[in-house]
Amino acid sequence: MRIVGVDCGAERTGYGVIDSDGRRHRLQTHGVIRTSAKQPLAERLQKIYTQIRSVLETSQPDRIAVETVFAAVNPRSSLLLAHVRGVVLLAGAEQGVAVAEYSPLEIKTSVVGYGRADKRQVQMMVASLLGLPAIVEPHDASDALAAAICDVTRAAFASRMRGGGVKSVR
């Protein structure tokens, strides 16, 4: 299964592509799409959309995993994040790729085992789970890979539950 994780941001949108069989994960690529706050919003969104669409066309994923919008202290930040998520969701829909959405708490719990993990802990676990010799920088790309790993982990668990891979004890 190939998953594209996306960490949405108005100035830096991270992405990461992994292949996984549900137990072992392999990094394919990762990166960050950078925009300038000095550019008009429409131009920034167009750049993010175009580059995410290119990632999807190149990688041909089975799914996309993105973080849900959280209520930031600054309402403008939440609104900008929602715009970015919108163009990512649009790119996925145009490519016919299913999109899964996870809260930051779900992603951190799935990857680190602790929902309040900091950026460094997430980076270290992402590197460990992908068998990498060093952490993925910047954290936007690492967060995107964490979303992809979360999606695979949850899908594998759901599959085991449906397939009888986990038996109840009486």
Z-matrix of the N, CA and C atoms (Angstrom, degrees):
N
C 1 1.442
C 2 1.526 1 107.98
N 3 1.314 2 116.56 1 136.82
C 4 1.464 3 121.58 2 178.02
C 5 1.530 4 108.68 3 -112.15
N 6 1.327 5 114.59 4 128.72
C 7 1.457 6 121.36 5 -177.87
C 8 1.520 7 109.23 6 -123.84
N 9 1.339 8 115.41 7 137.57
C 10 1.461 9 121.23 8 170.31
C 11 1.523 10 106.89 9 -107.84
N 12 1.314 11 116.16 10 120.36
C 13 1.454 12 121.66 11 173.75
C 14 1.516 13 108.59 12 -97.01
N 15 1.328 14 116.39 13 142.16
C 16 1.463 15 120.63 14 179.42
C 17 1.527 16 108.93 15 -131.77
N 18 1.331 17 115.27 16 128.94
C 19 1.461 18 122.37 17 174.05
C 20 1.522 19 106.52 18 -106.70
N 21 1.320 20 115.92 19 100.84
C 22 1.466 21 121.14 20 -173.07
C 23 1.521 22 112.03 21 -73.63
N 24 1.323 23 114.93 22 138.55
C 25 1.454 24 122.17 23 175.89
C 26 1.515 25 109.11 24 -161.49
N 27 1.317 26 116.79 25 148.06
C 28 1.464 27 120.20 26 -177.30
C 29 1.526 28 111.92 27 -72.36
N 30 1.329 29 117.16 28 -34.69
C 31 1.465 30 119.68 29 179.54
C 32 1.522 31 112.35 30 -97.56
N 33 1.336 32 116.75 31 -33.12
C 34 1.464 33 121.35 32 178.82
C 35 1.522 34 108.69 33 -138.65
N 36 1.312 35 116.29 34 116.56
C 37 1.457 36 121.98 35 174.49
C 38 1.520 37 107.18 36 -110.26
N 39 1.319 38 115.43 37 115.81
C 40 1.459 39 120.00 38 179.97
C 41 1.513 40 110.69 39 -88.78
N 42 1.326 41 115.54 40 150.43
C 43 1.460 42 120.57 41 173.70
C 44 1.520 43 109.00 42 -141.20
N 45 1.314 44 115.05 43 153.78
C 46 1.456 45 120.66 44 177.46
C 47 1.506 46 109.40 45 -152.42
N 48 1.312 47 116.09 46 139.90
C 49 1.463 48 122.15 47 -179.30
C 50 1.522 49 108.23 48 -117.65
N 51 1.340 50 116.03 49 126.75
C 52 1.461 51 120.39 50 176.59
C 53 1.522 52 109.92 51 -128.89
N 54 1.319 53 114.85 52 153.90
C 55 1.457 54 122.66 53 168.23
C 56 1.515 55 106.15 54 -109.04
N 57 1.326 56 116.73 55 142.33
C 58 1.455 57 119.63 56 -178.86
C 59 1.517 58 110.89 57 -152.23
N 60 1.330 59 114.51 58 147.26
C 61 1.459 60 120.04 59 172.38
C 62 1.528 61 109.94 60 -102.48
N 63 1.312 62 116.46 61 9.95
C 64 1.460 63 121.58 62 -179.23
C 65 1.517 64 112.55 63 99.83
N 66 1.317 65 116.44 64 -21.04
C 67 1.464 66 121.24 65 178.91
C 68 1.525 67 111.68 66 -118.20
N 69 1.314 68 115.50 67 -43.36
C 70 1.469 69 120.90 68 179.10
C 71 1.520 70 108.86 69 -111.83
N 72 1.328 71 114.71 70 138.04
C 73 1.462 72 120.90 71 -178.96
C 74 1.525 73 109.16 72 -118.20
N 75 1.322 74 115.72 73 142.75
C 76 1.468 75 120.46 74 178.84
C 77 1.522 76 109.25 75 -130.53
N 78 1.321 77 115.60 76 127.10
C 79 1.457 78 121.60 77 178.53
C 80 1.520 79 110.04 78 -71.17
N 81 1.335 80 115.72 79 132.53
C 82 1.462 81 121.09 80 173.91
C 83 1.526 82 110.38 81 -101.58
N 84 1.322 83 115.95 82 -51.41
C 85 1.464 84 120.37 83 178.91
C 86 1.524 85 109.13 84 -164.22
N 87 1.302 86 115.14 85 163.58
C 88 1.463 87 120.66 86 174.54
C 89 1.518 88 108.12 87 -157.10
N 90 1.324 89 115.64 88 162.89
C 91 1.456 90 119.71 89 179.20
C 92 1.509 91 111.26 90 -178.33
N 93 1.317 92 114.31 91 -176.60
C 94 1.459 93 121.39 92 -179.75
C 95 1.519 94 108.69 93 -135.77
N 96 1.317 95 115.44 94 134.01
C 97 1.464 96 122.29 95 174.44
C 98 1.525 97 106.17 96 -97.21
N 99 1.320 98 116.03 97 118.63
C 100 1.467 99 120.58 98 -176.99
C 101 1.527 100 110.21 99 -106.08
N 102 1.330 101 114.65 100 137.79
C 103 1.464 102 120.53 101 173.53
C 104 1.520 103 107.97 102 -130.22
N 105 1.302 104 115.99 103 163.00
C 106 1.461 105 121.47 104 -179.50
C 107 1.525 106 110.45 105 -104.08
N 108 1.314 107 115.35 106 135.92
C 109 1.466 108 120.56 107 176.79
C 110 1.525 109 111.26 108 -63.17
N 111 1.325 110 116.65 109 -15.47
C 112 1.467 111 120.81 110 179.28
C 113 1.527 112 111.86 111 -79.44
N 114 1.323 113 117.00 112 -17.60
C 115 1.470 114 120.78 113 179.19
C 116 1.524 115 109.94 114 -78.91
N 117 1.335 116 117.22 115 151.71
C 118 1.468 117 119.56 116 172.77
C 119 1.534 118 109.94 117 -61.46
N 120 1.318 119 116.14 118 147.03
C 121 1.460 120 121.26 119 -177.66
C 122 1.523 121 111.95 120 -54.56
N 123 1.322 122 117.75 121 -43.11
C 124 1.468 123 120.60 122 -178.22
C 125 1.529 124 111.31 123 -59.09
N 126 1.323 125 117.70 124 -39.53
C 127 1.468 126 120.89 125 178.97
C 128 1.526 127 111.35 126 -68.38
N 129 1.319 128 116.15 127 -38.53
C 130 1.465 129 120.25 128 178.71
C 131 1.525 130 110.47 129 -64.40
N 132 1.336 131 115.78 130 -44.87
C 133 1.464 132 120.03 131 179.63
C 134 1.525 133 111.12 132 -64.66
N 135 1.324 134 116.57 133 -38.79
C 136 1.460 135 120.00 134 178.86
C 137 1.529 136 110.70 135 -62.90
N 138 1.317 137 117.28 136 -41.88
C 139 1.464 138 120.87 137 179.19
C 140 1.528 139 110.81 138 -62.99
N 141 1.327 140 116.61 139 -45.39
C 142 1.468 141 120.72 140 179.27
C 143 1.522 142 110.07 141 -62.40
N 144 1.324 143 116.41 142 -47.31
C 145 1.465 144 121.34 143 179.62
C 146 1.532 145 111.19 144 -57.84
N 147 1.332 146 116.48 145 -49.52
C 148 1.463 147 121.28 146 -177.12
C 149 1.525 148 111.11 147 -61.28
N 150 1.322 149 116.90 148 -43.48
C 151 1.464 150 119.30 149 -177.50
C 152 1.524 151 112.53 150 -74.42
N 153 1.330 152 117.88 151 -36.80
C 154 1.471 153 119.64 152 176.10
C 155 1.523 154 109.44 153 -66.13
N 156 1.313 155 116.57 154 -41.43
C 157 1.469 156 119.73 155 178.22
C 158 1.531 157 110.22 156 -60.04
N 159 1.320 158 117.35 157 -40.45
C 160 1.461 159 121.78 158 177.64
C 161 1.532 160 111.04 159 -62.70
N 162 1.330 161 116.94 160 -42.24
C 163 1.470 162 120.98 161 177.26
C 164 1.525 163 109.69 162 -60.42
N 165 1.332 164 117.06 163 -43.71
C 166 1.463 165 121.16 164 -179.31
C 167 1.526 166 111.41 165 -66.42
N 168 1.325 167 116.94 166 -42.23
C 169 1.468 168 120.38 167 179.44
C 170 1.524 169 111.23 168 -64.31
N 171 1.318 170 116.75 169 -39.61
C 172 1.460 171 121.46 170 -178.59
C 173 1.524 172 111.96 171 -72.95
N 174 1.328 173 116.66 172 -43.39
C 175 1.467 174 120.18 173 -173.17
C 176 1.527 175 114.69 174 -87.66
N 177 1.335 176 117.61 175 -21.60
C 178 1.471 177 121.29 176 179.98
C 179 1.541 178 112.00 177 49.79
N 180 1.339 179 117.49 178 60.31
C 181 1.465 180 120.08 179 -176.47
C 182 1.527 181 112.85 180 -75.48
N 183 1.336 182 113.60 181 161.03
C 184 1.464 183 120.89 182 172.82
C 185 1.526 184 110.54 183 -82.97
N 186 1.332 185 115.18 184 -31.81
C 187 1.466 186 120.39 185 -177.52
C 188 1.520 187 110.38 186 -149.44
N 189 1.332 188 114.48 187 161.97
C 190 1.462 189 122.50 188 172.33
C 191 1.526 190 106.61 189 -121.43
N 192 1.321 191 116.73 190 136.87
C 193 1.462 192 121.60 191 176.74
C 194 1.524 193 108.62 192 -117.81
N 195 1.331 194 116.27 193 125.44
C 196 1.465 195 121.26 194 178.59
C 197 1.524 196 109.82 195 -130.54
N 198 1.320 197 114.37 196 157.41
C 199 1.453 198 121.11 197 177.40
C 200 1.526 199 109.17 198 -82.47
N 201 1.328 200 116.58 199 142.01
C 202 1.461 201 120.45 200 175.89
C 203 1.526 202 109.16 201 -70.70
N 204 1.320 203 116.19 202 158.96
C 205 1.464 204 120.75 203 177.21
C 206 1.521 205 108.30 204 -74.38
N 207 1.316 206 115.05 205 133.23
C 208 1.459 207 119.73 206 175.78
C 209 1.522 208 108.43 207 -110.56
N 210 1.309 209 116.35 208 158.33
C 211 1.466 210 120.45 209 -179.49
C 212 1.523 211 108.77 210 -79.72
N 213 1.307 212 116.30 211 105.03
C 214 1.464 213 121.31 212 179.20
C 215 1.523 214 109.59 213 -79.30
N 216 1.319 215 115.60 214 163.91
C 217 1.464 216 120.55 215 177.69
C 218 1.527 217 109.22 216 -61.34
N 219 1.320 218 116.13 217 -39.37
C 220 1.455 219 122.05 218 179.76
C 221 1.533 220 108.92 219 -96.79
N 222 1.339 221 118.41 220 114.05
C 223 1.468 222 120.54 221 -178.93
C 224 1.532 223 112.94 222 -57.69
N 225 1.329 224 117.52 223 -32.06
C 226 1.464 225 120.86 224 179.07
C 227 1.535 226 110.42 225 -62.41
N 228 1.326 227 117.12 226 -37.78
C 229 1.466 228 121.19 227 178.56
C 230 1.527 229 110.71 228 -63.40
N 231 1.328 230 116.63 229 -42.59
C 232 1.468 231 120.46 230 178.04
C 233 1.517 232 111.20 231 -63.19
N 234 1.324 233 116.14 232 -39.82
C 235 1.459 234 120.59 233 179.85
C 236 1.528 235 111.06 234 -65.98
N 237 1.329 236 117.35 235 -44.32
C 238 1.469 237 120.85 236 177.44
C 239 1.526 238 110.78 237 -60.79
N 240 1.329 239 116.21 238 -43.52
C 241 1.461 240 121.15 239 178.67
C 242 1.525 241 110.82 240 -60.76
N 243 1.317 242 116.73 241 -40.99
C 244 1.471 243 120.66 242 178.78
C 245 1.527 244 111.28 243 -63.71
N 246 1.325 245 117.52 244 -38.35
C 247 1.472 246 120.64 245 176.62
C 248 1.529 247 110.77 246 -61.97
N 249 1.319 248 116.18 247 -45.52
C 250 1.469 249 120.39 248 -179.46
C 251 1.527 250 110.04 249 -63.26
N 252 1.320 251 116.64 250 -45.38
C 253 1.467 252 119.76 251 177.93
C 254 1.525 253 110.60 252 -58.81
N 255 1.330 254 116.38 253 -37.63
C 256 1.464 255 120.27 254 179.25
C 257 1.512 256 112.63 255 -59.60
N 258 1.339 257 117.56 256 -43.65
C 259 1.469 258 118.37 257 -179.34
C 260 1.524 259 111.16 258 -72.31
N 261 1.331 260 117.35 259 -30.79
C 262 1.469 261 120.20 260 176.09
C 263 1.529 262 109.68 261 -67.17
N 264 1.334 263 116.62 262 -44.69
C 265 1.469 264 120.44 263 178.28
C 266 1.526 265 110.89 264 -63.30
N 267 1.323 266 117.25 265 -39.06
C 268 1.461 267 121.46 266 177.41
C 269 1.523 268 110.75 267 -62.10
N 270 1.323 269 117.24 268 -46.10
C 271 1.469 270 120.54 269 179.41
C 272 1.524 271 110.27 270 -59.71
N 273 1.324 272 116.99 271 -41.21
C 274 1.463 273 120.51 272 177.85
C 275 1.512 274 112.34 273 -64.74
N 276 1.324 275 116.49 274 -44.01
C 277 1.466 276 120.67 275 179.87
C 278 1.524 277 110.89 276 -62.75
N 279 1.323 278 117.08 277 -41.13
C 280 1.468 279 120.25 278 179.33
C 281 1.523 280 112.14 279 -63.29
N 282 1.325 281 116.35 280 -32.05
C 283 1.467 282 120.75 281 -179.99
C 284 1.533 283 111.81 282 -88.04
N 285 1.332 284 116.61 283 -4.41
C 286 1.461 285 120.32 284 -179.73
C 287 1.519 286 113.19 285 72.52
N 288 1.331 287 116.36 286 29.64
C 289 1.460 288 121.37 287 -177.76
C 290 1.529 289 109.25 288 -102.87
N 291 1.326 290 116.48 289 130.05
C 292 1.463 291 121.24 290 178.24
C 293 1.520 292 109.81 291 -65.42
N 294 1.333 293 115.58 292 141.60
C 295 1.463 294 121.23 293 -179.66
C 296 1.524 295 108.81 294 -115.86
N 297 1.327 296 115.77 295 130.04
C 298 1.461 297 121.86 296 174.89
C 299 1.522 298 107.78 297 -111.82
N 300 1.327 299 116.27 298 139.91
C 301 1.459 300 121.04 299 -178.21
C 302 1.524 301 109.60 300 -119.52
N 303 1.331 302 115.39 301 135.42
C 304 1.459 303 121.92 302 -178.06
C 305 1.522 304 110.15 303 -133.50
N 306 1.320 305 115.65 304 145.47
C 307 1.463 306 120.00 305 176.13
C 308 1.531 307 108.78 306 -75.43
N 309 1.334 308 116.86 307 158.31
C 310 1.469 309 119.03 308 175.99
C 311 1.534 310 111.61 309 -55.80
N 312 1.330 311 117.01 310 -37.89
C 313 1.459 312 121.65 311 178.57
C 314 1.528 313 111.16 312 -61.88
N 315 1.335 314 117.38 313 -44.43
C 316 1.467 315 121.00 314 178.83
C 317 1.525 316 111.57 315 -62.64
N 318 1.330 317 116.32 316 -42.50
C 319 1.468 318 120.37 317 -178.76
C 320 1.525 319 110.31 318 -64.68
N 321 1.325 320 116.75 319 -48.98
C 322 1.465 321 119.99 320 -178.58
C 323 1.525 322 111.75 321 -64.22
N 324 1.324 323 117.05 322 -40.40
C 325 1.460 324 120.32 323 178.80
C 326 1.521 325 110.64 324 -63.98
N 327 1.308 326 116.90 325 -42.04
C 328 1.462 327 121.67 326 -179.13
C 329 1.524 328 112.25 327 -66.19
N 330 1.321 329 116.72 328 -39.40
C 331 1.468 330 120.96 329 -174.20
C 332 1.527 331 112.68 330 -90.09
N 333 1.329 332 116.64 331 -44.39
C 334 1.464 333 120.89 332 -174.52
C 335 1.529 334 111.80 333 -100.43
N 336 1.336 335 116.46 334 -27.89
C 337 1.456 336 119.87 335 -175.60
C 338 1.515 337 112.51 336 93.77
N 339 1.341 338 115.79 337 2.86
C 340 1.457 339 121.70 338 -178.19
C 341 1.523 340 107.95 339 -143.91
N 342 1.328 341 116.71 340 118.81
C 343 1.456 342 121.73 341 -173.91
C 344 1.511 343 116.23 342 -69.24
N 345 1.327 344 117.10 343 -13.15
C 346 1.459 345 119.86 344 179.45
C 347 1.537 346 111.30 345 -110.26
N 348 1.316 347 115.39 346 24.52
C 349 1.472 348 120.39 347 179.53
C 350 1.526 349 110.31 348 -61.18
N 351 1.338 350 115.82 349 148.86
C 352 1.464 351 119.26 350 178.18
C 353 1.534 352 110.12 351 -89.25
N 354 1.333 353 115.31 352 174.53
C 355 1.475 354 121.12 353 -176.27
C 356 1.527 355 111.50 354 -57.31
N 357 1.315 356 117.18 355 -42.29
C 358 1.471 357 121.58 356 -177.63
C 359 1.530 358 110.73 357 -64.30
N 360 1.326 359 117.54 358 -41.84
C 361 1.462 360 120.66 359 178.66
C 362 1.523 361 110.68 360 -63.07
N 363 1.332 362 116.89 361 -40.83
C 364 1.466 363 120.78 362 177.62
C 365 1.524 364 109.49 363 -63.14
N 366 1.330 365 117.21 364 -45.96
C 367 1.464 366 120.65 365 179.82
C 368 1.526 367 111.42 366 -59.22
N 369 1.321 368 116.96 367 -42.90
C 370 1.463 369 120.58 368 -178.61
C 371 1.527 370 111.59 369 -65.66
N 372 1.333 371 117.45 370 -41.79
C 373 1.467 372 120.06 371 -179.94
C 374 1.523 373 111.65 372 -70.70
N 375 1.327 374 117.57 373 -37.39
C 376 1.466 375 120.55 374 176.76
C 377 1.524 376 109.15 375 -59.95
N 378 1.329 377 116.90 376 -46.84
C 379 1.469 378 120.67 377 178.99
C 380 1.525 379 110.60 378 -60.48
N 381 1.320 380 116.96 379 -43.42
C 382 1.461 381 121.24 380 -179.86
C 383 1.528 382 111.73 381 -63.97
N 384 1.328 383 116.81 382 -47.58
C 385 1.468 384 120.75 383 -178.09
C 386 1.527 385 112.73 384 -66.21
N 387 1.330 386 116.43 385 -27.87
C 388 1.465 387 120.28 386 179.00
C 389 1.529 388 112.20 387 -94.03
N 390 1.332 389 116.92 388 0.07
C 391 1.457 390 120.99 389 179.41
C 392 1.516 391 113.40 390 65.98
N 393 1.327 392 116.30 391 35.23
C 394 1.465 393 121.03 392 -177.97
C 395 1.529 394 110.52 393 -92.72
N 396 1.328 395 117.32 394 148.59
C 397 1.461 396 120.37 395 -179.28
C 398 1.530 397 113.86 396 -75.86
N 399 1.324 398 117.42 397 -16.38
C 400 1.467 399 121.43 398 -178.54
C 401 1.521 400 109.04 399 -146.92
N 402 1.335 401 115.58 400 163.74
C 403 1.461 402 119.26 401 179.34
C 404 1.526 403 110.49 402 -68.92
N 405 1.317 404 115.08 403 154.30
C 406 1.465 405 121.45 404 176.97
C 407 1.525 406 108.03 405 -83.54
N 408 1.313 407 115.85 406 127.81
C 409 1.463 408 122.78 407 176.77
C 410 1.515 409 108.48 408 -117.63
N 411 1.305 410 119.79 409 150.53
C 412 1.452 411 127.38 410 -10.99
C 413 1.526 412 110.73 411 -74.14
N 414 1.320 413 115.80 412 175.56
C 415 1.468 414 120.07 413 -175.79
C 416 1.527 415 112.55 414 -62.55
N 417 1.328 416 118.65 415 -22.09
C 418 1.471 417 120.61 416 178.72
C 419 1.533 418 110.13 417 -62.37
N 420 1.325 419 116.96 418 -41.68
C 421 1.466 420 121.21 419 178.21
C 422 1.523 421 110.38 420 -70.02
N 423 1.323 422 116.61 421 -40.15
C 424 1.458 423 120.86 422 178.31
C 425 1.527 424 110.93 423 -63.86
N 426 1.326 425 117.21 424 -40.84
C 427 1.468 426 121.06 425 177.54
C 428 1.529 427 110.94 426 -64.09
N 429 1.322 428 116.99 427 -36.89
C 430 1.466 429 120.76 428 177.41
C 431 1.527 430 110.25 429 -65.05
N 432 1.328 431 116.52 430 -42.61
C 433 1.467 432 120.14 431 177.57
C 434 1.527 433 110.67 432 -65.04
N 435 1.331 434 117.14 433 -36.06
C 436 1.465 435 120.84 434 176.77
C 437 1.528 436 110.65 435 -62.03
N 438 1.327 437 117.27 436 -40.42
C 439 1.471 438 120.66 437 177.38
C 440 1.526 439 110.43 438 -62.74
N 441 1.331 440 117.06 439 -41.06
C 442 1.468 441 120.77 440 178.91
C 443 1.525 442 110.73 441 -65.10
N 444 1.331 443 117.12 442 -43.59
C 445 1.469 444 121.13 443 179.02
C 446 1.526 445 110.10 444 -63.63
N 447 1.322 446 117.45 445 -41.23
C 448 1.465 447 121.94 446 176.65
C 449 1.522 448 110.45 447 -57.45
N 450 1.317 449 116.55 448 -45.25
C 451 1.462 450 120.62 449 -178.78
C 452 1.524 451 111.15 450 -61.92
N 453 1.317 452 117.00 451 -45.48
C 454 1.468 453 121.12 452 179.81
C 455 1.526 454 110.37 453 -63.33
N 456 1.326 455 116.41 454 -44.29
C 457 1.459 456 121.22 455 -179.10
C 458 1.523 457 110.91 456 -61.16
N 459 1.315 458 116.31 457 -45.44
C 460 1.467 459 120.05 458 179.78
C 461 1.525 460 111.88 459 -67.19
N 462 1.335 461 117.01 460 -40.33
C 463 1.466 462 120.59 461 178.89
C 464 1.525 463 110.51 462 -64.89
N 465 1.331 464 117.30 463 -40.90
C 466 1.466 465 121.09 464 179.53
C 467 1.527 466 110.39 465 -65.13
N 468 1.325 467 116.65 466 -41.60
C 469 1.461 468 120.50 467 178.74
C 470 1.527 469 110.48 468 -63.66
N 471 1.325 470 117.11 469 -46.39
C 472 1.470 471 121.02 470 179.55
C 473 1.524 472 110.71 471 -61.06
N 474 1.320 473 116.92 472 -39.24
C 475 1.464 474 121.20 473 179.30
C 476 1.529 475 110.87 474 -64.89
N 477 1.335 476 116.52 475 -42.79
C 478 1.471 477 119.58 476 178.56
C 479 1.521 478 110.73 477 -64.12
N 480 1.325 479 117.10 478 -37.83
C 481 1.463 480 120.33 479 179.60
C 482 1.525 481 110.92 480 -66.44
N 483 1.330 482 116.58 481 -42.32
C 484 1.468 483 120.50 482 179.50
C 485 1.519 484 111.72 483 -69.74
N 486 1.319 485 116.61 484 -37.04
C 487 1.462 486 121.21 485 -174.07
C 488 1.509 487 114.29 486 -86.85
N 489 1.306 488 117.15 487 1.62
C 490 1.455 489 119.04 488 178.95
C 491 1.516 490 113.18 489 81.59
N 492 1.337 491 116.97 490 14.37
C 493 1.455 492 120.30 491 179.74
C 494 1.517 493 112.39 492 -68.22
N 495 1.324 494 117.11 493 -17.27
C 496 1.455 495 121.70 494 178.60
C 497 1.522 496 106.97 495 -121.13
N 498 1.310 497 115.73 496 122.32
C 499 1.464 498 120.62 497 -177.95
C 500 1.526 499 109.53 498 -101.74
N 501 1.313 500 115.66 499 142.39
C 502 1.460 501 119.01 500 177.02
C 503 1.525 502 109.19 501 -82.12
N 504 1.311 503 115.50 502 149.63
C 505 1.458 504 121.56 503 179.58
C 506 1.515 505 107.30 504 -106.31
N 507 1.337 506 115.68 505 133.31
C 508 1.473 507 119.46 506 179.57
C 509 1.487 508 110.65 507 -108.89
